[in-house]
Amino acid sequence: MTFRQFACNNVLRNKRTYAAFFLSSVFSVMIFFVYAMFIFHPEIADEEIHGSVATGMIAAEYIIFMFSFFFLFYCVGAFLQKREKEFGILFVHGMTPMQRNWLVILENMLIGLVSIICGIGLGLVLAKLFFQFAGFLLDVQALAFYLPWQAIGLTFVAFLFLFAAISIFTVLLLRKRSLLDLLQGSKRPKREPKASVFLSLLAAGLLGTAYALALTADGIYVVVLLLPVTFITIAGTYLLFTQLSVFFIGFLKKRRHFYWNRTNLITLSDLGYRMKDNARMFFLVCIVSTVAFCAIGTLAALAGSIQETVLKTNPFAFEYQTKEGNSLESKHLSLIETSLAQGGFSFEKYEATMRVLPNEVNGEKVGVVKLADYNKLAIASNSGQLQVGENEVFMPVRWFGDSVENKTLDVGNHKLVVKTDAKLNPLLKGIEFERLAVVPNAVYDELKGLKEEARYNYVVPRWKETQEISVKLQEQIHHASENYYYSARAPIYRQLKQMANTALFIGLFVGVLFFVAAASFLYFRLYTDLENDKRHYGAIAKIGLSDRELSRIVTTQIALLFFVPIIVAIVHSIVAFVSLQSLLKVLLIASVVKPTAIVLTSFVVVQGIYFWIIRNRYLFHLKRSV
């Protein structure tokens, strides 16, 4: 047998252990390759989608590559730790350290090469499906299939370099151990896991502080606190798994009525060691899962709220505003109405007149509109109607922290008290003024000799179908000038929807990659302990452990392994989404509750199915051995 054949046989003999590592590598290569196919596609140069899609996918390529490096590097290092006894036996039979290093490099490159080939092949098989899915999300015609030689070359070279770098770094970082330590391997006696009371309390304090800051942050302060809260949460999560979890298990073991109840003695005795041994893995799974949940949940929320957001920020399908004396006013209005009529679109027209005050508020010019006119527009746009007292004026909030509440505004001969409501959006904008004010009808009628602006709003039930008409009108009306302003909802909606769906398309597969990596960590950790568990439970079975008790103990331990990091990640994500919701309110974006719930529920269901499959297979191997 040659040395290369020996390396190949090593991989084949350990195929169950390497399975999750291999599949994760294939999935990483496939996602990288599919994104590369989009970037190099001949039709992607179309300016309609090139800017957002290509840039986003290039960014995703870097993220996938860097994440794959650290993920695979961690896995390879963990594999080598579990093979210490194997290396010790090989050293007894005459293997030199240089041969051991060469063996590790050959094995890694073999797995890497097969992963690259399988990943590219799977990407080619699924390419058409990805193109159609992207076309659906981006609201463009699906891209045609092509032979992506550039994408194949980039993917092959990039991941070949990645696996080579991982192999070299792994060999350089291999620690020198005595032959006795290597032969003992995982059978070396372990110290009883102990936790620091101070660090355990610090973990609870850090997580409590991070949650309190995130939940109490409002509006733009969410962005300010983002990095500090993230770092505090990461530190608290690390201490949670390395200290607080071990401390809690020790606390339970001191409660004899619980610890000595049925099989709890066996479960908790082993659980403390497992938590200590797997603390870093739990930490990685939790953080990676949190990133996946937050990324996909946020992008799904943004994509799902585009229509509601556009309806709030653009309450009418077509808007035309003009100053007095605009000679093109009649022509432009006729052009809009004729285009809609010829296109077969029914519409309703609403008009409002505004007057520009000579005085300012917070350095901004103010335009006033009659309460009756404003409420007509509110009814037409399904917005909230206003009630303004005789000595009051309503001003919509323009930005977060806008402080005009209870100020006074001189309108003609009246001094009115300013009222506002952050939940209501301004239905009108100005050409010569920045801030809108809604005044009582009688006050408005008394204003004379002021500059006026007329606003024409069109309600079109089938406004989503007016994209082509809207673009033509923009070209004919030239969108805006010093004397008038024109806007249409359909192009804005299409642009925002395309941007949000692009981000969702890119983030979805990156998030899924993170989740697959987290699942691979769990699979690897479980199956590397299988041989020890066979000996452990085999010995206990000889003194009377039944199959039912074995199933209960193993199910409990595997459930904790699978769900503790995920539950912590879900709690982190829920806090993040609550904080995000307060920010999105300021940006006039709809609620994230529904899409967030769908995303988290989907991940929990998938994790539950994965747990059930792995649990059954693991029990099968254990019971067969016992």
Stockholm file with secondary structure:
# STOCKHOLM 1.0

chainA/1-626         MTFRQFACNNVLRNKRTYAAFFLSSVFSVMIFFVYAMFIFHPEIADEEIHGSVATGMIAAEYIIFMFSFFFLFYCVGAFLQKREKEFGILFVHGMTPMQRNWLVILENMLIGLVSIICGIGLGLVLAKLFFQFAGFLLDVQALAFYLPWQAIGLTFVAFLFLFAAISIFTVLLLRKRSLLDLLQGSKRPKREPKASVFLSLLAAGLLGTAYALALTADGIYVVVLLLPVTFITIAGTYLLFTQLSVFFIGFLKKRRHFYWNRTNLITLSDLGYRMKDNARMFFLVCIVSTVAFCAIGTLAALAGSIQETVLKTNPFAFEYQTKEGNSLESKHLSLIETSLAQGGFSFEKYEATMRVLPNEVNGEKVGVVKLADYNKLAIASNSGQLQVGENEVFMPVRWFGDSVENKTLDVGNHKLVVKTDAKLNPLLKGIEFERLAVVPNAVYDELKGLKEEARYNYVVPRWKETQEISVKLQEQIHHASENYYYSARAPIYRQLKQMANTALFIGLFVGVLFFVAAASFLYFRLYTDLENDKRHYGAIAKIGLSDRELSRIVTTQIALLFFVPIIVAIVHSIVAFVSLQSLLKVLLIASVVKPTAIVLTSFVVVQGIYFWIIRNRYLFHLKRSV
#=GR chainA/1-626 SS CCHHHHHHHHHHHTHHHHHHHHHHHHHHHHHHHHHHHHHTCGGGGCTTTHHHHHHHHHHHHHHHHHHHHHHHHHHHHHHHHHTHHHHHHHHHTTCCHHHHHHHHHHHHHHHHHHHHHHHHHHHHHHHHHHHHHHHHHHTSCCCCCCCCHHHHHHHHHHHHHHHHHHHHHHHHTCCCCCHHHHHHGGGSCCCCCCCCHHHHHHHHHHHHHHHHHHHHCCTTHHHHTHHHHHHHHHHHHHHIIIIIHHHHHHHHHTCHHHHTSTTHHHHHHHHHHHHHHTHHHHHHHHHHHHHHHHHHHHHHHHHHTHHHHHHHHCCSSEEEEEETTCTTHHHHHHHHHHHHHHTTCCCEEEEEEEEEEEEEETTEEEEEEEHHHHHHHHHHTTCCCCCCCTTEEECCCCSTTCCCTTCEEEETTEEEEEECCTTSCCSCCCSSCSEEEEECHHHHHHCCSCCEEEEEEEECTTGGGGHHHHHHHHHHHTSBCSSEEEEEHHHHHHHHHHHHHHHHHHHHHHHHHHHHHHHHHHHHHHHHTHHHHHHHHHHHHTTTCCHHHHHHHHHHHHHHHHHHHHHHHHHHHHHHHHHHHHHHHHTTCCCCHHHHHHHHHHHHHHHHHHHHHHHHHHHHHHHHHC
#=GC SS_cons         CCHHHHHHHHHHHTHHHHHHHHHHHHHHHHHHHHHHHHHTCGGGGCTTTHHHHHHHHHHHHHHHHHHHHHHHHHHHHHHHHHTHHHHHHHHHTTCCHHHHHHHHHHHHHHHHHHHHHHHHHHHHHHHHHHHHHHHHHHTSCCCCCCCCHHHHHHHHHHHHHHHHHHHHHHHHTCCCCCHHHHHHGGGSCCCCCCCCHHHHHHHHHHHHHHHHHHHHCCTTHHHHTHHHHHHHHHHHHHHIIIIIHHHHHHHHHTCHHHHTSTTHHHHHHHHHHHHHHTHHHHHHHHHHHHHHHHHHHHHHHHHHTHHHHHHHHCCSSEEEEEETTCTTHHHHHHHHHHHHHHTTCCCEEEEEEEEEEEEEETTEEEEEEEHHHHHHHHHHTTCCCCCCCTTEEECCCCSTTCCCTTCEEEETTEEEEEECCTTSCCSCCCSSCSEEEEECHHHHHHCCSCCEEEEEEEECTTGGGGHHHHHHHHHHHTSBCSSEEEEEHHHHHHHHHHHHHHHHHHHHHHHHHHHHHHHHHHHHHHHHTHHHHHHHHHHHHTTTCCHHHHHHHHHHHHHHHHHHHHHHHHHHHHHHHHHHHHHHHHTTCCCCHHHHHHHHHHHHHHHHHHHHHHHHHHHHHHHHHC
//
